[in-house]
Amino acid sequence: MGSFKKADKTQSKLRCAMFGPPGSGKTFTALSMATGMGSKIAVIDSERGSASKYADRFEFDACNLEDRSIEAYIKAIKEAGEEGYDVLILDSLTHAWQELLEEIDKLARAKYNGNTFSAWSEGTPKQKQLVNALYDFPGHLIATMRVKIEYVMETTKGGKLAPKKVGMAAEQGKGIEYEFDLLMDLTMEHLATVSKDRTGKFQDEILDKPGVEFGKSLLAWLSEGKAPEPKPPKKDPSAERTPADRYREMINRLDDIQKTKKSEKEKIEEILQVQKRWDLTKPDLEKTKSLHVYENGSQEILNALGVLGWAPPPKEQEKEGTKEGANSEPKLPLEVPA
């Protein structure tokens, strides 16, 4: 059988992004549209609880996101999907981007000698994980985004020049617009210009305060066609990793920690986190016998530290322990010996 077959319109879920300056009505518009599309609505609110100010006008559940990292967004999106919400609003997706930029800046200074281009080798995969989470949510999704603000001088009716606030580019990753079916640019007058519309019904239209009825129109179009085939269950990548794989990852992580310019105290704190992971992995590794491990069963991590030159080998640690105290923490040199 060939790879191609006749295309059919199938029922689908909305992926909508709306951009606008403060006061353009992004949150209110998103809640209005969502009310027309489903009865069970969730809001991931990173705007310090601003969505809840409309709780007397709309019925929805809110998750006030204090941790604005990409990991926190992904976790909340997955929880909303598992709890069966019809519509999910992300208000705002901009904070995930801002947090990632800060993380990249810190990473560049700590690990890449200020080279942000190299630091993005760790940032880009995170952004992709966020985009995948947007796709994987099983219901309709509406994301609001801030825009970079610019003021222009405009002539008033009285003939005088006055500054006017206008919205510019969305504050999110480059190319984020490609991930959505519907793009709406909101103005301070609460007008929405539809700059992208895969339904084909609203392209380039200027909508005056789009709300519940607009949401119902979108839902009607999205509900047309055949029911989509169920997606096969996703494989958990971590389940395919053997204990030996996890062990090697920990050793690589130890090497990465040593290469940073962090203080000895900070390095020791991160190493202790790796040690906690090792304690969980060790029993599986011993069962599989798939990797030769250090013979001293209780001190594998210290052996690894010794190989890297961060701490004396365990036997020397024991000798030092008799002099300095058995519970003393390993001291790390600033550089790994050749």
C-alpha contacts under 8 A as a table, 3 or more apart, distances in Angstrom:
res1	aa1	res2	aa2	distance
2	G	5	K	7.71
8	D	225	G	7.49
8	D	226	K	7.47
9	K	224	E	7.49
9	K	225	G	5.06
9	K	226	K	6.48
10	T	224	E	6.85
10	T	225	G	4.48
10	T	226	K	4.47
10	T	227	A	5.75
10	T	228	P	5.72
11	Q	222	L	5.52
11	Q	223	S	4.94
11	Q	224	E	5.56
11	Q	225	G	5.25
11	Q	226	K	5.81
11	Q	227	A	5.41
11	Q	228	P	6.18
12	S	222	L	5.32
12	S	223	S	6.71
12	S	228	P	7.51
13	K	138	P	7.57
13	K	139	G	5.86
13	K	140	H	4.85
13	K	141	L	7.58
13	K	222	L	6.50
14	L	139	G	7.65
14	L	140	H	4.64
14	L	141	L	5.85
14	L	142	I	7.55
14	L	181	D	6.84
14	L	182	L	7.79
14	L	222	L	7.25
15	R	140	H	6.32
15	R	141	L	5.04
15	R	142	I	6.03
15	R	143	A	7.97
15	R	179	E	7.79
15	R	180	F	4.96
15	R	181	D	5.35
15	R	182	L	6.49
16	C	141	L	6.29
16	C	142	I	4.68
16	C	143	A	6.19
16	C	180	F	5.55
16	C	181	D	5.96
16	C	182	L	4.65
16	C	183	L	5.98
16	C	184	M	7.83
17	A	142	I	5.79
17	A	143	A	4.75
17	A	144	T	5.73
17	A	145	M	7.27
17	A	177	E	7.71
17	A	180	F	6.42
17	A	182	L	6.32
17	A	183	L	5.07
17	A	184	M	6.40
18	M	26	K	6.76
18	M	142	I	7.70
18	M	143	A	6.41
18	M	144	T	4.95
18	M	145	M	6.25
18	M	183	L	5.76
18	M	184	M	4.58
18	M	185	D	5.82
18	M	186	L	7.02
19	F	26	K	7.22
19	F	144	T	6.03
19	F	145	M	5.00
19	F	146	R	5.91
19	F	147	V	6.37
19	F	170	A	6.22
19	F	183	L	7.89
19	F	184	M	6.31
19	F	185	D	5.00
19	F	186	L	6.00
20	G	24	S	5.77
20	G	25	G	7.85
20	G	26	K	6.70
20	G	145	M	6.98
20	G	146	R	5.85
20	G	147	V	5.80
20	G	167	G	5.89
20	G	170	A	7.91
20	G	185	D	5.95
20	G	186	L	4.80
20	G	187	T	6.20
20	G	188	M	7.93
21	P	24	S	5.72
21	P	146	R	6.11
21	P	147	V	5.72
21	P	148	K	7.70
21	P	149	I	6.73
21	P	166	V	7.05
21	P	167	G	5.26
21	P	186	L	7.65
21	P	187	T	7.23
21	P	188	M	7.21
22	P	25	G	7.65
22	P	146	R	7.54
23	G	26	K	7.75
23	G	188	M	6.22
24	S	186	L	5.82
24	S	187	T	5.34
24	S	188	M	4.42
24	S	189	E	6.76
24	S	190	H	5.39
25	G	28	F	5.33
25	G	29	T	5.83
25	G	186	L	7.39
25	G	188	M	7.79
25	G	190	H	6.11
26	K	29	T	5.25
26	K	30	A	6.07
26	K	144	T	6.25
26	K	186	L	7.24
27	T	30	A	5.17
27	T	31	L	6.24
27	T	51	A	6.41
27	T	91	D	6.81
27	T	144	T	7.22
28	F	31	L	5.21
28	F	32	S	6.12
28	F	51	A	7.86
28	F	54	Y	7.47
29	T	32	S	5.05
29	T	33	M	6.13
29	T	209	K	7.23
29	T	210	P	6.50
29	T	211	G	5.82
30	A	33	M	5.26
30	A	34	A	6.03
30	A	89	I	6.97
30	A	142	I	6.63
30	A	144	T	7.69
30	A	211	G	7.75
31	L	34	A	5.04
31	L	35	T	6.12
31	L	58	F	7.00
31	L	89	I	7.72
31	L	211	G	7.94
32	S	35	T	5.24
32	S	36	G	6.73
32	S	58	F	7.69
32	S	210	P	7.75
32	S	211	G	4.50
32	S	212	V	4.92
32	S	215	G	7.46
33	M	36	G	5.29
33	M	37	M	6.54
33	M	210	P	7.25
33	M	211	G	4.75
33	M	212	V	4.82
33	M	213	E	7.44
33	M	214	F	6.34
33	M	215	G	4.25
33	M	216	K	7.61
34	A	37	M	5.00
34	A	38	G	6.19
34	A	41	I	6.92
34	A	87	V	6.16
34	A	89	I	7.94
34	A	142	I	7.96
34	A	212	V	7.23
34	A	215	G	6.33
35	T	38	G	5.75
35	T	39	S	6.59
35	T	41	I	7.52
35	T	58	F	7.34
35	T	59	E	7.97
35	T	212	V	5.89
35	T	215	G	7.24
36	G	211	G	7.54
36	G	212	V	4.35
36	G	213	E	6.21
36	G	214	F	7.32
36	G	215	G	4.54
36	G	216	K	4.74
36	G	219	L	7.78
37	M	86	D	7.85
37	M	87	V	7.24
37	M	212	V	7.79
37	M	215	G	5.34
37	M	216	K	5.60
37	M	218	L	7.67
37	M	219	L	5.63
38	G	41	I	6.74
38	G	86	D	5.41
38	G	87	V	6.15
39	S	86	D	6.79
40	K	60	F	6.78
40	K	84	G	7.96
40	K	85	Y	5.16
40	K	86	D	5.23
40	K	87	V	6.61
41	I	59	E	7.36
41	I	60	F	4.87
41	I	61	D	6.33
41	I	85	Y	5.71
41	I	86	D	5.98
41	I	87	V	4.90
41	I	88	L	5.99
41	I	89	I	7.77
42	A	60	F	5.61
42	A	61	D	4.81
42	A	62	A	5.71
42	A	63	C	7.65
42	A	80	A	7.01
42	A	85	Y	6.34
42	A	87	V	6.35
42	A	88	L	4.91
42	A	89	I	6.24
43	V	51	A	7.59
43	V	60	F	7.15
43	V	61	D	6.24
43	V	62	A	4.71
43	V	63	C	6.15
43	V	88	L	5.81
43	V	89	I	4.66
43	V	90	L	6.02
43	V	91	D	6.98
44	I	62	A	6.03
44	I	63	C	4.91
44	I	64	N	6.23
44	I	65	L	6.56
44	I	76	A	7.19
44	I	77	I	7.92
44	I	88	L	7.54
44	I	89	I	6.16
44	I	90	L	4.99
44	I	91	D	6.04
44	I	92	S	7.88
45	D	48	R	6.81
45	D	49	G	6.00
45	D	50	S	7.31
45	D	51	A	6.65
45	D	62	A	6.69
45	D	63	C	5.90
45	D	64	N	4.80
45	D	65	L	5.68
45	D	90	L	6.51
45	D	91	D	5.03
45	D	92	S	6.70
46	S	49	G	7.07
46	S	64	N	6.08
46	S	65	L	4.88
46	S	66	E	6.64
46	S	68	R	6.83
46	S	91	D	6.07
46	S	92	S	5.92
46	S	95	H	6.96
47	E	50	S	5.61
47	E	51	A	7.70
47	E	64	N	7.98
47	E	91	D	6.66
47	E	92	S	6.66
48	R	64	N	6.82
48	R	65	L	7.73
48	R	66	E	7.72
49	G	52	S	5.61
49	G	53	K	7.46
49	G	64	N	5.93
50	S	53	K	5.64
50	S	54	Y	7.99
51	A	54	Y	5.84
51	A	55	A	7.35
51	A	62	A	7.83
51	A	91	D	7.84
52	S	55	A	4.99
52	S	62	A	7.30
53	K	56	D	7.46
54	Y	57	R	5.41
54	Y	58	F	6.26
55	A	58	F	5.30
55	A	59	E	6.26
55	A	60	F	7.22
56	D	59	E	7.64
63	C	76	A	7.78
65	L	68	R	6.27
65	L	72	A	7.74
65	L	73	Y	7.97
67	D	72	A	6.14
68	R	72	A	6.16
68	R	73	Y	6.77
68	R	95	H	6.14
68	R	96	A	5.70
68	R	99	E	6.48
69	S	72	A	5.24
69	S	73	Y	6.50
69	S	95	H	7.94
69	S	96	A	5.63
69	S	99	E	5.75
69	S	100	L	6.96
70	I	73	Y	5.07
70	I	74	I	6.17
70	I	96	A	5.38
70	I	97	W	7.90
70	I	99	E	7.64
70	I	100	L	7.17
70	I	126	K	7.00
70	I	127	Q	7.51
70	I	130	L	6.47
71	E	74	I	5.18
71	E	75	K	6.17
72	A	75	K	5.12
72	A	76	A	6.22
73	Y	76	A	5.21
73	Y	77	I	6.12
73	Y	96	A	7.26
73	Y	130	L	7.58
74	I	77	I	5.11
74	I	78	K	6.18
74	I	129	Q	7.88
74	I	130	L	6.13
74	I	133	A	6.04
75	K	78	K	5.25
75	K	79	E	6.26
76	A	79	E	5.05
76	A	80	A	6.21
77	I	80	A	5.17
77	I	81	G	6.37
77	I	133	A	6.88
77	I	134	L	7.59
77	I	137	F	6.79
78	K	81	G	5.11
78	K	82	E	6.21
78	K	133	A	7.38
78	K	137	F	6.90
79	E	82	E	5.04
79	E	83	E	6.13
80	A	83	E	5.18
80	A	84	G	6.50
80	A	85	Y	5.98
80	A	88	L	7.28
80	A	137	F	7.92
81	G	84	G	5.33
81	G	85	Y	6.23
81	G	137	F	5.58
81	G	138	P	5.98
81	G	139	G	7.26
85	Y	88	L	6.75
85	Y	139	G	6.76
86	D	139	G	5.04
86	D	140	H	6.25
87	V	139	G	5.58
87	V	140	H	4.62
87	V	141	L	5.71
87	V	142	I	7.67
88	L	139	G	7.14
88	L	140	H	6.23
88	L	141	L	4.83
88	L	142	I	6.30
89	I	141	L	5.87
89	I	142	I	4.76
89	I	143	A	5.70
89	I	144	T	7.72
90	L	93	L	5.90
90	L	141	L	7.70
90	L	142	I	6.27
90	L	143	A	4.59
90	L	144	T	6.18
91	D	143	A	6.20
91	D	144	T	5.24
91	D	145	M	7.31
92	S	95	H	6.24
92	S	143	A	6.54
92	S	144	T	5.00
92	S	145	M	5.39
92	S	146	R	7.28
93	L	96	A	5.72
93	L	97	W	7.15
93	L	143	A	6.16
93	L	144	T	6.07
93	L	145	M	5.48
93	L	172	Q	7.33
94	T	97	W	5.28
94	T	98	Q	6.33
94	T	144	T	7.76
94	T	145	M	5.19
94	T	146	R	5.99
94	T	171	E	5.57
94	T	172	Q	5.48
95	H	98	Q	4.96
95	H	99	E	6.07
96	A	99	E	5.27
96	A	100	L	6.24
97	W	100	L	5.04
97	W	101	L	6.23
97	W	171	E	7.35
97	W	172	Q	5.42
97	W	173	G	6.59
98	Q	101	L	5.16
98	Q	102	E	6.41
98	Q	172	Q	7.83
99	E	102	E	5.16
99	E	103	E	6.19
100	L	103	E	4.95
100	L	104	I	6.12
100	L	123	G	7.00
101	L	104	I	5.11
101	L	105	D	6.25
102	E	105	D	5.13
102	E	106	K	6.33
103	E	106	K	5.21
103	E	107	L	6.04
104	I	107	L	4.98
104	I	108	A	5.97
104	I	116	T	6.61
104	I	119	A	5.84
104	I	120	W	6.55
104	I	123	G	6.46
105	D	108	A	5.20
105	D	109	R	6.43
105	D	114	G	7.77
105	D	116	T	6.49
105	D	119	A	7.83
106	K	109	R	5.29
106	K	110	A	6.09
107	L	110	A	5.11
107	L	111	K	5.63
107	L	112	Y	6.98
107	L	116	T	7.90
107	L	119	A	6.08
108	A	111	K	5.57
108	A	112	Y	4.68
108	A	113	N	6.12
108	A	114	G	4.57
108	A	115	N	5.29
108	A	116	T	5.03
108	A	118	S	7.29
108	A	119	A	5.16
109	R	112	Y	6.04
109	R	113	N	5.37
109	R	114	G	4.34
109	R	115	N	7.31
110	A	113	N	6.75
110	A	114	G	7.52
110	A	260	T	5.70
110	A	261	K	5.61
110	A	262	K	6.72
111	K	114	G	7.78
111	K	119	A	7.87
111	K	259	K	7.02
111	K	260	T	4.85
111	K	261	K	6.73
112	Y	115	N	5.29
112	Y	116	T	7.38
112	Y	118	S	6.55
112	Y	119	A	6.49
115	N	118	S	5.62
115	N	119	A	6.53
116	T	119	A	4.78
116	T	120	W	6.25
117	F	120	W	5.39
117	F	121	S	7.40
118	S	121	S	5.59
119	A	122	E	5.79
119	A	123	G	6.66
120	W	123	G	4.44
120	W	124	T	5.59
121	S	124	T	5.96
121	S	125	P	7.37
122	E	125	P	6.14
122	E	126	K	7.13
123	G	126	K	5.32
123	G	127	Q	6.54
124	T	127	Q	5.16
124	T	128	K	6.33
125	P	128	K	5.04
125	P	129	Q	6.23
126	K	129	Q	5.01
126	K	130	L	6.42
127	Q	130	L	5.14
127	Q	131	V	6.40
127	Q	173	G	7.83
128	K	131	V	5.06
128	K	132	N	6.15
129	Q	132	N	5.06
129	Q	133	A	6.23
130	L	133	A	5.04
130	L	134	L	6.46
131	V	134	L	5.11
131	V	135	Y	6.51
131	V	179	E	7.43
132	N	135	Y	5.08
132	N	136	D	6.09
133	A	136	D	4.98
133	A	137	F	6.33
134	L	137	F	5.70
134	L	141	L	7.56
137	F	140	H	7.69
137	F	141	L	7.56
145	M	170	A	6.23
145	M	171	E	6.46
145	M	172	Q	7.33
146	R	170	A	5.85
146	R	171	E	5.57
147	V	167	G	5.68
147	V	168	M	5.55
147	V	169	A	5.35
147	V	170	A	4.27
147	V	171	E	5.21
148	K	167	G	6.27
148	K	168	M	5.24
148	K	169	A	5.72
148	K	170	A	6.48
148	K	171	E	6.37
149	I	165	K	7.05
149	I	166	V	6.24
149	I	167	G	5.17
149	I	168	M	5.92
150	E	165	K	6.11
150	E	166	V	5.65
150	E	167	G	6.43
150	E	168	M	6.79
151	Y	163	P	6.04
151	Y	164	K	5.42
151	Y	165	K	4.55
151	Y	166	V	5.97
152	V	163	P	5.45
152	V	164	K	5.30
152	V	165	K	6.56
152	V	166	V	7.24
153	M	161	L	6.02
153	M	162	A	5.40
153	M	163	P	4.40
153	M	164	K	6.03
154	E	161	L	5.39
154	E	162	A	5.39
154	E	163	P	6.04
154	E	164	K	6.36
155	T	158	G	7.80
155	T	159	G	5.61
155	T	160	K	5.34
155	T	161	L	4.48
155	T	162	A	6.26
156	T	159	G	5.21
156	T	160	K	5.31
156	T	161	L	6.15
156	T	162	A	6.68
157	K	160	K	7.42
166	V	187	T	7.54
166	V	188	M	7.81
167	G	187	T	7.44
172	Q	176	I	6.74
173	G	176	I	5.63
175	G	178	Y	5.79
175	G	179	E	7.84
176	I	179	E	5.64
176	I	180	F	7.72
177	E	180	F	5.88
177	E	183	L	7.32
178	Y	181	D	7.91
180	F	183	L	6.89
181	D	196	K	6.94
181	D	197	D	5.90
181	D	198	R	5.40
181	D	199	T	7.97
182	L	194	V	7.29
182	L	195	S	7.71
182	L	196	K	5.28
182	L	197	D	4.67
182	L	198	R	6.57
183	L	194	V	5.83
183	L	195	S	5.56
183	L	196	K	4.95
183	L	197	D	6.71
184	M	192	A	5.74
184	M	193	T	5.50
184	M	194	V	4.66
184	M	195	S	6.04
184	M	196	K	7.37
185	D	192	A	5.32
185	D	193	T	5.11
185	D	194	V	6.57
185	D	195	S	7.09
186	L	190	H	5.95
186	L	191	L	5.56
186	L	192	A	4.46
186	L	193	T	6.55
187	T	190	H	5.22
187	T	191	L	5.40
187	T	192	A	6.59
188	M	191	L	7.43
190	H	208	D	6.70
190	H	209	K	5.52
191	L	206	I	6.47
191	L	207	L	5.64
191	L	208	D	4.83
191	L	209	K	5.73
191	L	210	P	7.87
192	A	206	I	5.50
192	A	207	L	5.01
192	A	208	D	6.52
192	A	209	K	6.96
192	A	210	P	7.16
193	T	204	D	6.30
193	T	205	E	5.85
193	T	206	I	4.45
193	T	207	L	6.34
194	V	197	D	6.71
194	V	202	F	6.52
194	V	203	Q	5.58
194	V	204	D	5.01
194	V	205	E	5.57
194	V	206	I	6.48
194	V	207	L	7.77
195	S	203	Q	6.36
195	S	204	D	5.49
196	K	203	Q	6.00
196	K	204	D	7.36
197	D	200	G	5.63
197	D	201	K	7.30
197	D	202	F	6.29
197	D	203	Q	5.18
199	T	202	F	7.30
199	T	221	W	7.15
200	G	203	Q	5.82
202	F	205	E	5.42
207	L	210	P	5.84
210	P	213	E	7.52
210	P	214	F	5.71
211	G	214	F	5.33
211	G	215	G	6.28
212	V	215	G	5.05
212	V	216	K	6.31
213	E	216	K	4.99
213	E	217	S	6.27
214	F	217	S	5.09
214	F	218	L	6.34
215	G	218	L	5.16
215	G	219	L	6.16
216	K	219	L	4.99
216	K	220	A	6.18
217	S	220	A	5.21
217	S	221	W	6.55
218	L	221	W	5.33
218	L	222	L	6.16
219	L	222	L	5.03
219	L	223	S	6.00
220	A	223	S	5.26
220	A	224	E	6.67
221	W	224	E	5.47
235	K	239	A	7.85
236	D	239	A	5.35
236	D	240	E	7.14
237	P	240	E	5.46
237	P	241	R	6.92
238	S	241	R	5.27
239	A	242	T	7.75
241	R	244	A	7.91
241	R	245	D	5.74
241	R	246	R	6.78
242	T	245	D	5.07
242	T	246	R	6.50
243	P	246	R	5.05
243	P	247	Y	6.12
243	P	281	T	6.34
243	P	282	K	7.93
243	P	284	D	6.09
243	P	285	L	5.19
243	P	288	T	7.86
244	A	247	Y	4.98
244	A	248	R	6.26
244	A	285	L	6.45
244	A	290	S	6.56
244	A	291	L	5.94
245	D	248	R	5.26
245	D	249	E	6.24
246	R	249	E	5.03
246	R	250	M	6.33
246	R	281	T	7.29
247	Y	250	M	5.19
247	Y	251	I	6.46
247	Y	278	W	7.34
247	Y	281	T	7.27
248	R	251	I	5.09
248	R	252	N	6.16
249	E	252	N	5.04
249	E	253	R	6.06
250	M	253	R	4.90
250	M	254	L	6.24
250	M	274	V	6.47
250	M	277	R	7.97
250	M	278	W	7.48
251	I	254	L	5.06
251	I	255	D	6.40
251	I	304	A	7.28
252	N	255	D	5.02
252	N	256	D	6.27
253	R	256	D	4.97
253	R	257	I	6.20
253	R	274	V	7.77
254	L	257	I	5.15
254	L	258	Q	6.47
254	L	271	I	6.65
254	L	274	V	7.55
255	D	258	Q	5.31
255	D	259	K	6.55
255	D	308	L	7.52
256	D	259	K	5.22
256	D	260	T	6.77
257	I	260	T	5.59
257	I	267	K	6.28
257	I	270	E	7.32
257	I	271	I	7.61
258	Q	261	K	7.94
258	Q	267	K	7.03
258	Q	334	L	7.97
258	Q	335	E	7.64
258	Q	336	V	7.53
262	K	266	E	6.02
262	K	267	K	6.37
263	S	266	E	5.23
263	S	267	K	6.27
264	E	267	K	5.05
264	E	268	I	6.13
264	E	331	K	7.69
264	E	332	L	6.21
264	E	333	P	7.77
264	E	334	L	7.31
265	K	268	I	5.19
265	K	269	E	6.31
266	E	269	E	5.12
266	E	270	E	6.39
267	K	270	E	5.20
267	K	271	I	6.13
268	I	271	I	4.97
268	I	272	L	6.17
268	I	332	L	7.74
269	E	272	L	5.22
269	E	273	Q	6.59
270	E	273	Q	5.09
270	E	274	V	6.54
271	I	274	V	5.02
271	I	275	Q	6.25
272	L	275	Q	4.86
272	L	276	K	6.46
273	Q	276	K	5.22
273	Q	277	R	6.74
274	V	277	R	5.16
274	V	278	W	6.25
275	Q	278	W	4.84
275	Q	279	D	6.27
275	Q	301	I	6.71
276	K	279	D	5.20
276	K	280	L	6.75
277	R	280	L	5.26
277	R	281	T	6.35
278	W	281	T	5.01
278	W	282	K	5.80
278	W	301	I	7.68
279	D	282	K	5.49
279	D	283	P	7.72
280	L	283	P	6.91
281	T	284	D	5.68
281	T	285	L	6.31
282	K	285	L	5.08
282	K	286	E	6.21
283	P	286	E	5.25
283	P	287	K	6.41
284	D	287	K	5.15
284	D	288	T	6.39
285	L	288	T	5.41
285	L	289	K	6.25
285	L	290	S	7.10
285	L	291	L	7.39
286	E	289	K	5.51
288	T	291	L	7.91
289	K	292	H	7.01
293	V	300	E	7.56
294	Y	297	G	7.01
294	Y	300	E	5.79
294	Y	303	N	7.09
295	E	300	E	7.83
296	N	299	Q	5.69
296	N	300	E	6.47
297	G	300	E	6.39
299	Q	302	L	5.27
299	Q	303	N	6.26
299	Q	314	P	6.79
300	E	303	N	5.03
300	E	304	A	6.33
301	I	304	A	5.04
301	I	305	L	6.24
302	L	305	L	4.91
302	L	306	G	6.07
302	L	311	A	7.15
302	L	312	P	7.96
302	L	313	P	6.61
302	L	314	P	6.08
303	N	306	G	4.95
303	N	307	V	6.28
303	N	313	P	5.73
303	N	314	P	6.33
304	A	307	V	5.14
304	A	308	L	6.37
305	L	308	L	5.17
305	L	309	G	6.11
305	L	310	W	5.09
305	L	311	A	5.39
305	L	312	P	7.60
305	L	313	P	7.61
306	G	309	G	4.94
306	G	310	W	5.85
306	G	311	A	4.93
306	G	312	P	5.15
306	G	313	P	4.72
306	G	314	P	7.66
307	V	310	W	7.71
307	V	313	P	7.69
308	L	311	A	7.86
308	L	336	V	6.46
308	L	337	P	7.79
309	G	312	P	7.11
309	G	332	L	7.97
309	G	333	P	7.70
309	G	336	V	5.50
309	G	337	P	5.90
310	W	330	P	7.84
310	W	331	K	7.09
310	W	332	L	4.71
310	W	333	P	5.99
310	W	336	V	6.76
311	A	330	P	5.69
311	A	331	K	6.13
311	A	332	L	5.98
311	A	333	P	7.96
312	P	315	K	7.93
312	P	316	E	5.73
312	P	317	Q	5.89
312	P	330	P	7.93
313	P	316	E	5.47
313	P	317	Q	6.22
314	P	317	Q	4.78
314	P	318	E	6.21
315	K	318	E	5.11
315	K	319	K	6.47
316	E	319	K	4.97
316	E	320	E	6.12
317	Q	320	E	5.07
317	Q	321	G	5.88
318	E	321	G	4.83
318	E	322	T	6.57
318	E	326	A	7.09
319	K	322	T	5.47
319	K	323	K	7.05
320	E	323	K	5.21
320	E	324	E	5.85
320	E	325	G	7.41
320	E	326	A	7.74
321	G	324	E	5.14
321	G	325	G	4.54
321	G	326	A	4.06
321	G	327	N	7.15
321	G	328	S	7.01
322	T	325	G	5.65
322	T	326	A	6.26
324	E	328	S	6.86
325	G	328	S	5.72
333	P	336	V	6.91
